[in-house]
Amino acid sequence: MATKKDYKIGYWKGIKKYACKLCAFDTFDLDEMKKHITNVHGSPKPKQPKEVEIKDRFGQTLTDSKGNKLYKTIK
């Protein structure tokens, strides 16, 4: 989905013009600009959660009773 961060608004002879910030494309039609950004540059990928090992105050990795490493999830 195109957002205002992806394009800038300017004027040419008093007519509103939309210019892509990611390439040299520009147009007078906002819907055309949104289609361009979605089709050419794609939508941003959602962030994946990251797992990080849990360590004690000495830097040793913590494990459960079966010896498996413990992890915490960071968004």
All heavy atoms as a GROMACS GRO file, in nm:
protein
  612
    1MET      N    1   0.084  -0.118   0.000
    1MET     CA    2   0.000   0.000   0.000
    1MET      C    3   0.088   0.123   0.000
    1MET      O    4   0.181   0.137   0.078
    1MET     CB    5  -0.088  -0.003   0.124
    1MET     CG    6  -0.172   0.118   0.144
    1MET     SD    7  -0.338   0.076   0.096
    1MET     CE    8  -0.411   0.235   0.092
    2ALA      N    9   0.063   0.211  -0.090
    2ALA     CA   10   0.140   0.334  -0.102
    2ALA      C   11   0.103   0.431   0.008
    2ALA      O   12  -0.013   0.446   0.044
    2ALA     CB   13   0.115   0.398  -0.237
    3THR      N   14   0.203   0.496   0.064
    3THR     CA   15   0.180   0.597   0.167
    3THR      C   16   0.242   0.728   0.122
    3THR      O   17   0.315   0.732   0.024
    3THR     CB   18   0.242   0.555   0.301
    3THR    OG1   19   0.383   0.544   0.284
    3THR    CG2   20   0.186   0.422   0.349
    4LYS      N   21   0.214   0.835   0.195
    4LYS     CA   22   0.269   0.965   0.158
    4LYS      C   23   0.421   0.969   0.169
    4LYS      O   24   0.484   1.058   0.114
    4LYS     CB   25   0.207   1.074   0.245
    4LYS     CG   26   0.066   1.110   0.204
    4LYS     CD   27   0.018   1.234   0.276
    4LYS     CE   28  -0.118   1.272   0.223
    4LYS     NZ   29  -0.165   1.396   0.285
    5LYS      N   30   0.480   0.873   0.239
    5LYS     CA   31   0.626   0.867   0.247
    5LYS      C   32   0.687   0.824   0.114
    5LYS      O   33   0.803   0.851   0.089
    5LYS     CB   34   0.670   0.767   0.354
    5LYS     CG   35   0.630   0.804   0.495
    5LYS     CD   36   0.689   0.709   0.597
    5LYS     CE   37   0.642   0.568   0.572
    5LYS     NZ   38   0.686   0.472   0.673
    6ASP      N   39   0.608   0.757   0.029
    6ASP     CA   40   0.659   0.702  -0.096
    6ASP      C   41   0.656   0.801  -0.212
    6ASP      O   42   0.722   0.779  -0.313
    6ASP     CB   43   0.579   0.578  -0.136
    6ASP     CG   44   0.591   0.467  -0.033
    6ASP    OD1   45   0.698   0.456   0.030
    6ASP    OD2   46   0.493   0.393  -0.016
    7TYR      N   47   0.580   0.908  -0.200
    7TYR     CA   48   0.572   1.006  -0.309
    7TYR      C   49   0.565   1.146  -0.251
    7TYR      O   50   0.536   1.167  -0.135
    7TYR     CB   51   0.451   0.979  -0.399
    7TYR     CG   52   0.318   0.990  -0.330
    7TYR    CD1   53   0.249   1.111  -0.321
    7TYR    CD2   54   0.257   0.877  -0.274
    7TYR    CE1   55   0.127   1.119  -0.258
    7TYR    CE2   56   0.135   0.885  -0.211
    7TYR     CZ   57   0.070   1.006  -0.203
    7TYR     OH   58  -0.051   1.015  -0.141
    8LYS      N   59   0.602   1.243  -0.335
    8LYS     CA   60   0.592   1.382  -0.292
    8LYS      C   61   0.496   1.457  -0.384
    8LYS      O   62   0.473   1.418  -0.499
    8LYS     CB   63   0.729   1.449  -0.290
    8LYS     CG   64   0.803   1.449  -0.421
    8LYS     CD   65   0.942   1.506  -0.404
    8LYS     CE   66   1.019   1.490  -0.534
    8LYS     NZ   67   1.156   1.538  -0.523
    9ILE      N   68   0.438   1.562  -0.331
    9ILE     CA   69   0.339   1.640  -0.404
    9ILE      C   70   0.401   1.772  -0.444
    9ILE      O   71   0.462   1.841  -0.362
    9ILE     CB   72   0.213   1.664  -0.318
    9ILE    CG1   73   0.151   1.531  -0.278
    9ILE    CG2   74   0.113   1.751  -0.393
    9ILE    CD1   75   0.041   1.543  -0.174
   10GLY      N   76   0.388   1.805  -0.570
   10GLY     CA   77   0.437   1.933  -0.622
   10GLY      C   78   0.332   1.992  -0.714
   10GLY      O   79   0.223   1.938  -0.731
   11TYR      N   80   0.366   2.104  -0.774
   11TYR     CA   81   0.272   2.170  -0.865
   11TYR      C   82   0.344   2.204  -0.994
   11TYR      O   83   0.462   2.242  -0.994
   11TYR     CB   84   0.215   2.297  -0.801
   11TYR     CG   85   0.123   2.266  -0.686
   11TYR    CD1   86   0.172   2.256  -0.557
   11TYR    CD2   87  -0.011   2.242  -0.707
   11TYR    CE1   88   0.088   2.225  -0.451
   11TYR    CE2   89  -0.097   2.211  -0.603
   11TYR     CZ   90  -0.046   2.203  -0.475
   11TYR     OH   91  -0.129   2.171  -0.371
   12TRP      N   92   0.274   2.188  -1.105
   12TRP     CA   93   0.324   2.224  -1.236
   12TRP      C   94   0.217   2.309  -1.303
   12TRP      O   95   0.107   2.261  -1.328
   12TRP     CB   96   0.353   2.099  -1.318
   12TRP     CG   97   0.408   2.127  -1.454
   12TRP    CD1   98   0.536   2.160  -1.485
   12TRP    CD2   99   0.336   2.124  -1.576
   12TRP    NE1  100   0.548   2.177  -1.619
   12TRP    CE2  101   0.425   2.157  -1.678
   12TRP    CE3  102   0.204   2.099  -1.610
   12TRP    CZ2  103   0.388   2.164  -1.811
   12TRP    CZ3  104   0.167   2.106  -1.742
   12TRP    CH2  105   0.259   2.138  -1.841
   13LYS      N  106   0.246   2.436  -1.323
   13LYS     CA  107   0.152   2.532  -1.382
   13LYS      C  108   0.019   2.531  -1.307
   13LYS      O  109  -0.088   2.534  -1.366
   13LYS     CB  110   0.131   2.506  -1.530
   13LYS     CG  111   0.257   2.528  -1.613
   13LYS     CD  112   0.228   2.523  -1.760
   13LYS     CE  113   0.354   2.552  -1.837
   13LYS     NZ  114   0.332   2.561  -1.980
   14GLY      N  115   0.026   2.521  -1.174
   14GLY     CA  116  -0.094   2.523  -1.091
   14GLY      C  117  -0.167   2.391  -1.078
   14GLY      O  118  -0.267   2.383  -1.009
   15ILE      N  119  -0.119   2.287  -1.143
   15ILE     CA  120  -0.182   2.154  -1.136
   15ILE      C  121  -0.102   2.067  -1.040
   15ILE      O  122   0.021   2.061  -1.047
   15ILE     CB  123  -0.186   2.089  -1.276
   15ILE    CG1  124  -0.261   2.180  -1.374
   15ILE    CG2  125  -0.252   1.952  -1.268
   15ILE    CD1  126  -0.250   2.134  -1.518
   16LYS      N  127  -0.171   1.997  -0.952
   16LYS     CA  128  -0.105   1.910  -0.854
   16LYS      C  129  -0.040   1.792  -0.927
   16LYS      O  130  -0.101   1.729  -1.013
   16LYS     CB  131  -0.206   1.858  -0.752
   16LYS     CG  132  -0.143   1.795  -0.631
   16LYS     CD  133  -0.247   1.746  -0.532
   16LYS     CE  134  -0.290   1.859  -0.442
   16LYS     NZ  135  -0.372   1.812  -0.329
   17LYS      N  136   0.087   1.765  -0.892
   17LYS     CA  137   0.165   1.658  -0.955
   17LYS      C  138   0.224   1.570  -0.845
   17LYS      O  139   0.269   1.619  -0.743
   17LYS     CB  140   0.276   1.720  -1.038
   17LYS     CG  141   0.362   1.619  -1.112
   17LYS     CD  142   0.468   1.687  -1.193
   17LYS     CE  143   0.585   1.716  -1.104
   17LYS     NZ  144   0.709   1.742  -1.172
   18TYR      N  145   0.223   1.440  -0.866
   18TYR     CA  146   0.276   1.343  -0.770
   18TYR      C  147   0.403   1.282  -0.828
   18TYR      O  148   0.405   1.237  -0.942
   18TYR     CB  149   0.174   1.232  -0.743
   18TYR     CG  150   0.042   1.288  -0.695
   18TYR    CD1  151  -0.062   1.314  -0.784
   18TYR    CD2  152   0.022   1.317  -0.561
   18TYR    CE1  153  -0.182   1.367  -0.740
   18TYR    CE2  154  -0.098   1.369  -0.516
   18TYR     CZ  155  -0.199   1.395  -0.607
   18TYR     OH  156  -0.318   1.447  -0.563
   19ALA      N  157   0.510   1.283  -0.749
   19ALA     CA  158   0.639   1.229  -0.793
   19ALA      C  159   0.684   1.119  -0.699
   19ALA      O  160   0.682   1.136  -0.577
   19ALA     CB  161   0.743   1.340  -0.798
   20CYS      N  162   0.726   1.008  -0.755
   20CYS     CA  163   0.774   0.894  -0.676
   20CYS      C  164   0.909   0.930  -0.615
   20CYS      O  165   0.997   0.982  -0.682
   20CYS     CB  166   0.787   0.772  -0.767
   20CYS     SG  167   0.842   0.624  -0.682
   21LYS      N  168   0.925   0.902  -0.486
   21LYS     CA  169   1.053   0.927  -0.419
   21LYS      C  170   1.153   0.815  -0.444
   21LYS      O  171   1.272   0.831  -0.416
   21LYS     CB  172   1.031   0.942  -0.268
   21LYS     CG  173   0.965   1.070  -0.229
   21LYS     CD  174   0.957   1.081  -0.078
   21LYS     CE  175   0.895   1.211  -0.034
   21LYS     NZ  176   0.888   1.220   0.113
   22LEU      N  177   1.107   0.703  -0.498
   22LEU     CA  178   1.193   0.587  -0.516
   22LEU      C  179   1.251   0.576  -0.657
   22LEU      O  180   1.346   0.501  -0.680
   22LEU     CB  181   1.115   0.460  -0.482
   22LEU     CG  182   1.051   0.460  -0.342
   22LEU    CD1  183   0.958   0.341  -0.326
   22LEU    CD2  184   1.156   0.462  -0.235
   23CYS      N  185   1.191   0.651  -0.753
   23CYS     CA  186   1.241   0.649  -0.890
   23CYS      C  187   1.199   0.780  -0.959
   23CYS      O  188   1.149   0.871  -0.894
   23CYS     CB  189   1.192   0.527  -0.967
   23CYS     SG  190   1.015   0.526  -0.999
   24ALA      N  191   1.214   0.788  -1.090
   24ALA     CA  192   1.187   0.912  -1.163
   24ALA      C  193   1.044   0.923  -1.214
   24ALA      O  194   1.013   1.013  -1.292
   24ALA     CB  195   1.284   0.924  -1.280
   25PHE      N  196   0.953   0.837  -1.172
   25PHE     CA  197   0.816   0.838  -1.220
   25PHE      C  198   0.738   0.954  -1.158
   25PHE      O  199   0.751   0.982  -1.039
   25PHE     CB  200   0.747   0.706  -1.185
   25PHE     CG  201   0.604   0.697  -1.228
   25PHE    CD1  202   0.572   0.671  -1.360
   25PHE    CD2  203   0.501   0.716  -1.137
   25PHE    CE1  204   0.439   0.662  -1.400
   25PHE    CE2  205   0.369   0.708  -1.176
   25PHE     CZ  206   0.338   0.681  -1.308
   26ASP      N  207   0.657   1.024  -1.240
   26ASP     CA  208   0.564   1.124  -1.187
   26ASP      C  209   0.437   1.125  -1.271
   26ASP      O  210   0.434   1.078  -1.384
   26ASP     CB  211   0.627   1.264  -1.180
   26ASP     CG  212   0.667   1.320  -1.314
   26ASP    OD1  213   0.660   1.248  -1.415
   26ASP    OD2  214   0.708   1.436  -1.319
   27THR      N  215   0.328   1.172  -1.209
   27THR     CA  216   0.198   1.170  -1.274
   27THR      C  217   0.108   1.275  -1.210
   27THR      O  218   0.137   1.325  -1.101
   27THR     CB  219   0.133   1.031  -1.263
   27THR    OG1  220   0.008   1.030  -1.331
   27THR    CG2  221   0.111   0.990  -1.120
   28PHE      N  222  -0.002   1.308  -1.277
   28PHE     CA  223  -0.101   1.400  -1.223
   28PHE      C  224  -0.214   1.327  -1.151
   28PHE      O  225  -0.297   1.388  -1.087
   28PHE     CB  226  -0.161   1.486  -1.336
   28PHE     CG  227  -0.059   1.575  -1.402
   28PHE    CD1  228  -0.018   1.552  -1.531
   28PHE    CD2  229  -0.006   1.683  -1.333
   28PHE    CE1  230   0.075   1.635  -1.592
   28PHE    CE2  231   0.088   1.766  -1.393
   28PHE     CZ  232   0.128   1.741  -1.523
   29ASP      N  233  -0.216   1.195  -1.158
   29ASP     CA  234  -0.324   1.113  -1.102
   29ASP      C  235  -0.275   1.038  -0.977
   29ASP      O  236  -0.182   0.959  -0.984
   29ASP     CB  237  -0.372   1.014  -1.209
   29ASP     CG  238  -0.492   0.933  -1.165
   29ASP    OD1  239  -0.555   0.967  -1.064
   29ASP    OD2  240  -0.522   0.834  -1.234
   30LEU      N  241  -0.338   1.064  -0.862
   30LEU     CA  242  -0.298   1.001  -0.737
   30LEU      C  243  -0.317   0.849  -0.742
   30LEU      O  244  -0.231   0.774  -0.695
   30LEU     CB  245  -0.376   1.060  -0.619
   30LEU     CG  246  -0.346   1.001  -0.482
   30LEU    CD1  247  -0.199   1.014  -0.446
   30LEU    CD2  248  -0.433   1.067  -0.377
   31ASP      N  249  -0.427   0.803  -0.799
   31ASP     CA  250  -0.451   0.659  -0.808
   31ASP      C  251  -0.344   0.590  -0.893
   31ASP      O  252  -0.300   0.480  -0.862
   31ASP     CB  253  -0.590   0.630  -0.866
   31ASP     CG  254  -0.701   0.670  -0.770
   31ASP    OD1  255  -0.677   0.668  -0.648
   31ASP    OD2  256  -0.811   0.704  -0.819
   32GLU      N  257  -0.303   0.656  -0.999
   32GLU     CA  258  -0.196   0.602  -1.085
   32GLU      C  259  -0.065   0.593  -1.007
   32GLU      O  260   0.010   0.495  -1.021
   32GLU     CB  261  -0.180   0.690  -1.209
   32GLU     CG  262  -0.091   0.632  -1.314
   32GLU     CD  263  -0.149   0.507  -1.380
   32GLU    OE1  264  -0.273   0.497  -1.389
   32GLU    OE2  265  -0.070   0.421  -1.421
   33MET      N  266  -0.037   0.692  -0.922
   33MET     CA  267   0.084   0.689  -0.841
   33MET      C  268   0.080   0.572  -0.742
   33MET      O  269   0.178   0.500  -0.725
   33MET     CB  270   0.100   0.821  -0.765
   33MET     CG  271   0.220   0.824  -0.670
   33MET     SD  272   0.380   0.787  -0.745
   33MET     CE  273   0.401   0.930  -0.847
   34LYS      N  274  -0.035   0.551  -0.679
   34LYS     CA  275  -0.048   0.440  -0.584
   34LYS      C  276  -0.031   0.306  -0.654
   34LYS      O  277   0.033   0.215  -0.601
   34LYS     CB  278  -0.182   0.448  -0.512
   34LYS     CG  279  -0.189   0.564  -0.415
   34LYS     CD  280  -0.323   0.570  -0.346
   34LYS     CE  281  -0.328   0.685  -0.246
   34LYS     NZ  282  -0.457   0.695  -0.177
   35LYS      N  283  -0.088   0.292  -0.774
   35LYS     CA  284  -0.071   0.169  -0.852
   35LYS      C  285   0.076   0.148  -0.887
   35LYS      O  286   0.127   0.036  -0.880
   35LYS     CB  287  -0.154   0.174  -0.980
   35LYS     CG  288  -0.301   0.157  -0.959
   35LYS     CD  289  -0.373   0.166  -1.092
   35LYS     CE  290  -0.523   0.173  -1.075
   35LYS     NZ  291  -0.591   0.194  -1.204
   36HIS      N  292   0.143   0.256  -0.927
   36HIS     CA  293   0.285   0.248  -0.964
   36HIS      C  294   0.369   0.197  -0.846
   36HIS      O  295   0.448   0.104  -0.861
   36HIS     CB  296   0.337   0.386  -1.007
   36HIS     CG  297   0.486   0.396  -1.006
   36HIS    ND1  298   0.566   0.340  -1.103
   36HIS    CD2  299   0.570   0.454  -0.916
   36HIS    CE1  300   0.693   0.364  -1.074
   36HIS    NE2  301   0.698   0.433  -0.961
   37ILE      N  302   0.349   0.256  -0.730
   37ILE     CA  303   0.429   0.217  -0.613
   37ILE      C  304   0.404   0.071  -0.576
   37ILE      O  305   0.497  -0.005  -0.548
   37ILE     CB  306   0.402   0.312  -0.495
   37ILE    CG1  307   0.459   0.450  -0.528
   37ILE    CG2  308   0.463   0.259  -0.366
   37ILE    CD1  309   0.421   0.559  -0.432
   38THR      N  310   0.278   0.030  -0.578
   38THR     CA  311   0.245  -0.108  -0.543
   38THR      C  312   0.300  -0.207  -0.646
   38THR      O  313   0.359  -0.309  -0.610
   38THR     CB  314   0.092  -0.125  -0.532
   38THR    OG1  315   0.043  -0.033  -0.435
   38THR    CG2  316   0.056  -0.266  -0.491
   39ASN      N  317   0.283  -0.177  -0.776
   39ASN     CA  318   0.324  -0.270  -0.881
   39ASN      C  319   0.474  -0.273  -0.906
   39ASN      O  320   0.530  -0.379  -0.930
   39ASN     CB  321   0.251  -0.238  -1.011
   39ASN     CG  322   0.102  -0.261  -1.001
   39ASN    OD1  323   0.056  -0.337  -0.917
   39ASN    ND2  324   0.026  -0.193  -1.086
   40VAL      N  325   0.538  -0.157  -0.901
   40VAL     CA  326   0.680  -0.150  -0.935
   40VAL      C  327   0.769  -0.174  -0.814
   40VAL      O  328   0.865  -0.250  -0.819
   40VAL     CB  329   0.714  -0.013  -1.000
   40VAL    CG1  330   0.862  -0.001  -1.026
   40VAL    CG2  331   0.636   0.004  -1.130
   41HIS      N  332   0.738  -0.109  -0.704
   41HIS     CA  333   0.825  -0.116  -0.587
   41HIS      C  334   0.777  -0.218  -0.484
   41HIS      O  335   0.851  -0.252  -0.392
   41HIS     CB  336   0.837   0.022  -0.521
   41HIS     CG  337   0.889   0.126  -0.615
   41HIS    ND1  338   1.016   0.121  -0.669
   41HIS    CD2  339   0.831   0.237  -0.667
   41HIS    CE1  340   1.033   0.225  -0.748
   41HIS    NE2  341   0.921   0.296  -0.749
   42GLY      N  342   0.655  -0.267  -0.498
   42GLY     CA  343   0.602  -0.367  -0.406
   42GLY      C  344   0.568  -0.310  -0.271
   42GLY      O  345   0.605  -0.199  -0.237
   43SER      N  346   0.495  -0.388  -0.195
   43SER     CA  347   0.459  -0.343  -0.061
   43SER      C  348   0.568  -0.390   0.036
   43SER      O  349   0.632  -0.493   0.014
   43SER     CB  350   0.324  -0.399  -0.020
   43SER     OG  351   0.324  -0.539  -0.029
   44PRO      N  352   0.590  -0.317   0.144
   44PRO     CA  353   0.694  -0.357   0.238
   44PRO      C  354   0.660  -0.489   0.307
   44PRO      O  355   0.544  -0.518   0.334
   44PRO     CB  356   0.697  -0.242   0.339
   44PRO     CG  357   0.566  -0.175   0.327
   44PRO     CD  358   0.521  -0.197   0.185
   45LYS      N  359   0.762  -0.568   0.333
   45LYS     CA  360   0.742  -0.696   0.399
   45LYS      C  361   0.721  -0.673   0.548
   45LYS      O  362   0.789  -0.590   0.608
   45LYS     CB  363   0.864  -0.786   0.377
   45LYS     CG  364   0.886  -0.823   0.233
   45LYS     CD  365   1.008  -0.907   0.216
   45LYS     CE  366   1.030  -0.937   0.069
   45LYS     NZ  367   1.154  -1.011   0.047
   46PRO      N  368   0.629  -0.746   0.608
   46PRO     CA  369   0.609  -0.729   0.753
   46PRO      C  370   0.731  -0.778   0.829
   46PRO      O  371   0.798  -0.873   0.788
   46PRO     CB  372   0.487  -0.816   0.782
   46PRO     CG  373   0.475  -0.910   0.669
   46PRO     CD  374   0.540  -0.843   0.550
   47LYS      N  375   0.761  -0.712   0.940
   47LYS     CA  376   0.875  -0.751   1.021
   47LYS      C  377   0.848  -0.884   1.089
   47LYS      O  378   0.740  -0.907   1.141
   47LYS     CB  379   0.904  -0.645   1.126
   47LYS     CG  380   0.954  -0.516   1.070
   47LYS     CD  381   0.988  -0.418   1.180
   47LYS     CE  382   1.042  -0.290   1.121
   47LYS     NZ  383   1.074  -0.192   1.227
   48GLN      N  384   0.949  -0.969   1.085
   48GLN     CA  385   0.940  -1.100   1.148
   48GLN      C  386   0.996  -1.090   1.289
   48GLN      O  387   1.096  -1.024   1.313
   48GLN     CB  388   1.020  -1.203   1.068
   48GLN     CG  389   0.972  -1.222   0.927
   48GLN     CD  390   0.832  -1.281   0.923
   48GLN    OE1  391   0.796  -1.364   1.004
   48GLN    NE2  392   0.752  -1.236   0.828
   49PRO      N  393   0.932  -1.158   1.388
   49PRO     CA  394   0.988  -1.157   1.523
   49PRO      C  395   1.123  -1.228   1.525
   49PRO      O  396   1.148  -1.319   1.446
   49PRO     CB  397   0.885  -1.232   1.605
   49PRO     CG  398   0.793  -1.296   1.511
   49PRO     CD  399   0.810  -1.232   1.377
   50LYS      N  400   1.210  -1.182   1.612
   50LYS     CA  401   1.345  -1.235   1.620
   50LYS      C  402   1.362  -1.305   1.754
   50LYS      O  403   1.321  -1.252   1.858
   50LYS     CB  404   1.445  -1.120   1.607
   50LYS     CG  405   1.588  -1.160   1.608
   50LYS     CD  406   1.676  -1.037   1.591
   50LYS     CE  407   1.821  -1.074   1.598
   50LYS     NZ  408   1.907  -0.956   1.586
   51GLU      N  409   1.423  -1.423   1.754
   51GLU     CA  410   1.448  -1.496   1.878
   51GLU      C  411   1.592  -1.474   1.921
   51GLU      O  412   1.685  -1.485   1.841
   51GLU     CB  413   1.422  -1.645   1.860
   51GLU     CG  414   1.276  -1.680   1.849
   51GLU     CD  415   1.251  -1.829   1.853
   51GLU    OE1  416   1.346  -1.907   1.835
   51GLU    OE2  417   1.134  -1.866   1.873
   52VAL      N  418   1.608  -1.442   2.050
   52VAL     CA  419   1.740  -1.415   2.107
   52VAL      C  420   1.759  -1.506   2.228
   52VAL      O  421   1.667  -1.524   2.308
   52VAL     CB  422   1.751  -1.267   2.151
   52VAL    CG1  423   1.886  -1.238   2.213
   52VAL    CG2  424   1.726  -1.174   2.034
   53GLU      N  425   1.878  -1.564   2.240
   53GLU     CA  426   1.907  -1.651   2.354
   53GLU      C  427   1.902  -1.570   2.484
   53GLU      O  428   1.945  -1.456   2.489
   53GLU     CB  429   2.046  -1.712   2.341
   53GLU     CG  430   2.060  -1.812   2.230
   53GLU     CD  431   2.201  -1.869   2.223
   53GLU    OE1  432   2.291  -1.823   2.295
   53GLU    OE2  433   2.220  -1.960   2.142
   54ILE      N  434   1.851  -1.632   2.588
   54ILE     CA  435   1.850  -1.570   2.720
   54ILE      C  436   1.979  -1.610   2.792
   54ILE      O  437   2.014  -1.727   2.797
   54ILE     CB  438   1.728  -1.616   2.802
   54ILE    CG1  439   1.599  -1.578   2.731
   54ILE    CG2  440   1.732  -1.556   2.943
   54ILE    CD1  441   1.474  -1.631   2.798
   55LYS      N  442   2.050  -1.509   2.845
   55LYS     CA  443   2.176  -1.535   2.913
   55LYS      C  444   2.168  -1.484   3.057
   55LYS      O  445   2.095  -1.390   3.086
   55LYS     CB  446   2.291  -1.467   2.839
   55LYS     CG  447   2.309  -1.522   2.699
   55LYS     CD  448   2.430  -1.468   2.631
   55LYS     CE  449   2.441  -1.531   2.492
   55LYS     NZ  450   2.566  -1.505   2.430
   56ASP      N  451   2.247  -1.547   3.143
   56ASP     CA  452   2.251  -1.500   3.282
   56ASP      C  453   2.349  -1.384   3.294
   56ASP      O  454   2.405  -1.337   3.195
   56ASP     CB  455   2.287  -1.615   3.376
   56ASP     CG  456   2.427  -1.671   3.353
   56ASP    OD1  457   2.505  -1.611   3.277
   56ASP    OD2  458   2.458  -1.776   3.413
   57ARG      N  459   2.370  -1.336   3.417
   57ARG     CA  460   2.453  -1.218   3.436
   57ARG      C  461   2.601  -1.243   3.404
   57ARG      O  462   2.678  -1.149   3.391
   57ARG     CB  463   2.439  -1.166   3.578
   57ARG     CG  464   2.485  -1.262   3.683
   57ARG     CD  465   2.461  -1.209   3.820
   57ARG     NE  466   2.508  -1.305   3.918
   57ARG     CZ  467   2.545  -1.273   4.039
   57ARG    NH1  468   2.540  -1.149   4.078
   57ARG    NH2  469   2.586  -1.367   4.121
   58PHE      N  470   2.641  -1.369   3.390
   58PHE     CA  471   2.779  -1.402   3.356
   58PHE      C  472   2.798  -1.427   3.206
   58PHE      O  473   2.907  -1.460   3.162
   58PHE     CB  474   2.825  -1.524   3.436
   58PHE     CG  475   2.813  -1.507   3.584
   58PHE    CD1  476   2.717  -1.574   3.656
   58PHE    CD2  477   2.898  -1.420   3.651
   58PHE    CE1  478   2.705  -1.557   3.792
   58PHE    CE2  479   2.886  -1.402   3.787
   58PHE     CZ  480   2.789  -1.470   3.859
   59GLY      N  481   2.689  -1.418   3.130
   59GLY     CA  482   2.696  -1.439   2.986
   59GLY      C  483   2.675  -1.582   2.942
   59GLY      O  484   2.690  -1.614   2.824
   60GLN      N  485   2.638  -1.670   3.035
   60GLN     CA  486   2.614  -1.810   3.001
   60GLN      C  487   2.469  -1.826   2.953
   60GLN      O  488   2.377  -1.768   3.008
   60GLN     CB  489   2.636  -1.899   3.124
   60GLN     CG  490   2.777  -1.888   3.181
   60GLN     CD  491   2.881  -1.938   3.084
   60GLN    OE1  492   2.862  -2.038   3.016
   60GLN    NE2  493   2.992  -1.866   3.074
   61THR      N  494   2.451  -1.906   2.847
   61THR     CA  495   2.318  -1.931   2.793
   61THR      C  496   2.237  -2.014   2.891
   61THR      O  497   2.286  -2.115   2.942
   61THR     CB  498   2.328  -2.004   2.658
   61THR    OG1  499   2.407  -1.927   2.568
   61THR    CG2  500   2.192  -2.026   2.597
   62LEU      N  501   2.114  -1.973   2.918
   62LEU     CA  502   2.027  -2.048   3.009
   62LEU      C  503   1.960  -2.163   2.935
   62LEU      O  504   1.925  -2.151   2.817
   62LEU     CB  505   1.920  -1.955   3.068
   62LEU     CG  506   1.971  -1.843   3.157
   62LEU    CD1  507   1.854  -1.759   3.206
   62LEU    CD2  508   2.049  -1.897   3.275
   63THR      N  509   1.943  -2.273   3.006
   63THR     CA  510   1.877  -2.390   2.948
   63THR      C  511   1.768  -2.439   3.042
   63THR      O  512   1.768  -2.410   3.162
   63THR     CB  513   1.979  -2.505   2.925
   63THR    OG1  514   2.040  -2.537   3.049
   63THR    CG2  515   2.086  -2.465   2.825
   64ASP      N  516   1.675  -2.515   2.987
   64ASP     CA  517   1.570  -2.574   3.071
   64ASP      C  518   1.621  -2.706   3.130
   64ASP      O  519   1.739  -2.741   3.114
   64ASP     CB  520   1.440  -2.593   2.992
   64ASP     CG  521   1.454  -2.688   2.874
   64ASP    OD1  522   1.561  -2.752   2.860
   64ASP    OD2  523   1.358  -2.698   2.796
   65SER      N  524   1.534  -2.779   3.198
   65SER     CA  525   1.576  -2.902   3.266
   65SER      C  526   1.622  -3.011   3.170
   65SER      O  527   1.693  -3.103   3.209
   65SER     CB  528   1.462  -2.954   3.353
   65SER     OG  529   1.349  -2.984   3.272
   66LYS      N  530   1.584  -3.001   3.043
   66LYS     CA  531   1.623  -3.102   2.944
   66LYS      C  532   1.747  -3.061   2.865
   66LYS      O  533   1.790  -3.132   2.776
   66LYS     CB  534   1.507  -3.129   2.849
   66LYS     CG  535   1.387  -3.188   2.918
   66LYS     CD  536   1.275  -3.212   2.821
   66LYS     CE  537   1.154  -3.267   2.896
   66LYS     NZ  538   1.040  -3.285   2.808
   67GLY      N  539   1.800  -2.943   2.893
   67GLY     CA  540   1.922  -2.897   2.824
   67GLY      C  541   1.895  -2.813   2.701
   67GLY      O  542   1.988  -2.778   2.629
   68ASN      N  543   1.768  -2.780   2.673
   68ASN     CA  544   1.736  -2.696   2.558
   68ASN      C  545   1.758  -2.550   2.591
   68ASN      O  546   1.725  -2.504   2.701
   68ASN     CB  547   1.590  -2.716   2.518
   68ASN     CG  548   1.560  -2.858   2.478
   68ASN    OD1  549   1.642  -2.924   2.413
   68ASN    ND2  550   1.445  -2.907   2.516
   69LYS      N  551   1.817  -2.475   2.496
   69LYS     CA  552   1.841  -2.333   2.518
   69LYS      C  553   1.708  -2.258   2.530
   69LYS      O  554   1.610  -2.292   2.463
   69LYS     CB  555   1.921  -2.273   2.402
   69LYS     CG  556   2.063  -2.325   2.394
   69LYS     CD  557   2.136  -2.260   2.279
   69LYS     CE  558   2.278  -2.312   2.268
   69LYS     NZ  559   2.348  -2.251   2.156
   70LEU      N  560   1.708  -2.155   2.613
   70LEU     CA  561   1.589  -2.071   2.630
   70LEU      C  562   1.604  -1.946   2.544
   70LEU      O  563   1.711  -1.888   2.536
   70LEU     CB  564   1.572  -2.034   2.777
   70LEU     CG  565   1.550  -2.149   2.873
   70LEU    CD1  566   1.543  -2.096   3.016
   70LEU    CD2  567   1.423  -2.224   2.839
   71TYR      N  568   1.494  -1.905   2.481
   71TYR     CA  569   1.494  -1.790   2.392
   71TYR      C  570   1.382  -1.693   2.432
   71TYR      O  571   1.284  -1.732   2.492
   71TYR     CB  572   1.466  -1.833   2.247
   71TYR     CG  573   1.577  -1.919   2.188
   71TYR    CD1  574   1.570  -2.057   2.195
   71TYR    CD2  575   1.684  -1.861   2.123
   71TYR    CE1  576   1.670  -2.136   2.141
   71TYR    CE2  577   1.784  -1.938   2.068
   71TYR     CZ  578   1.777  -2.076   2.077
   71TYR     OH  579   1.876  -2.152   2.023
   72LYS      N  580   1.401  -1.566   2.399
   72LYS     CA  581   1.293  -1.468   2.411
   72LYS      C  582   1.269  -1.410   2.272
   72LYS      O  583   1.360  -1.403   2.189
   72LYS     CB  584   1.326  -1.360   2.514
   72LYS     CG  585   1.442  -1.270   2.478
   72LYS     CD  586   1.463  -1.166   2.586
   72LYS     CE  587   1.585  -1.082   2.556
   72LYS     NZ  588   1.609  -0.982   2.659
   73THR      N  589   1.146  -1.371   2.248
   73THR     CA  590   1.107  -1.318   2.118
   73THR      C  591   1.105  -1.166   2.124
   73THR      O  592   1.044  -1.108   2.212
   73THR     CB  593   0.970  -1.370   2.077
   73THR    OG1  594   0.974  -1.514   2.077
   73THR    CG2  595   0.933  -1.323   1.937
   74ILE      N  596   1.172  -1.103   2.027
   74ILE     CA  597   1.176  -0.958   2.016
   74ILE      C  598   1.103  -0.919   1.888
   74ILE      O  599   1.124  -0.977   1.782
   74ILE     CB  600   1.320  -0.906   2.010
   74ILE    CG1  601   1.394  -0.945   2.136
   74ILE    CG2  602   1.324  -0.756   1.988
   74ILE    CD1  603   1.540  -0.908   2.136
   75LYS      N  604   1.014  -0.822   1.899
   75LYS     CA  605   0.937  -0.777   1.781
   75LYS      C  606   1.016  -0.683   1.697
   75LYS      O  607   1.101  -0.615   1.732
   75LYS     CB  608   0.809  -0.710   1.824
   75LYS     CG  609   0.713  -0.807   1.887
   75LYS     CD  610   0.586  -0.740   1.924
   75LYS     CE  611   0.491  -0.838   1.990
   75LYS     NZ  612   0.365  -0.780   2.023
   0.00000   0.00000   0.00000
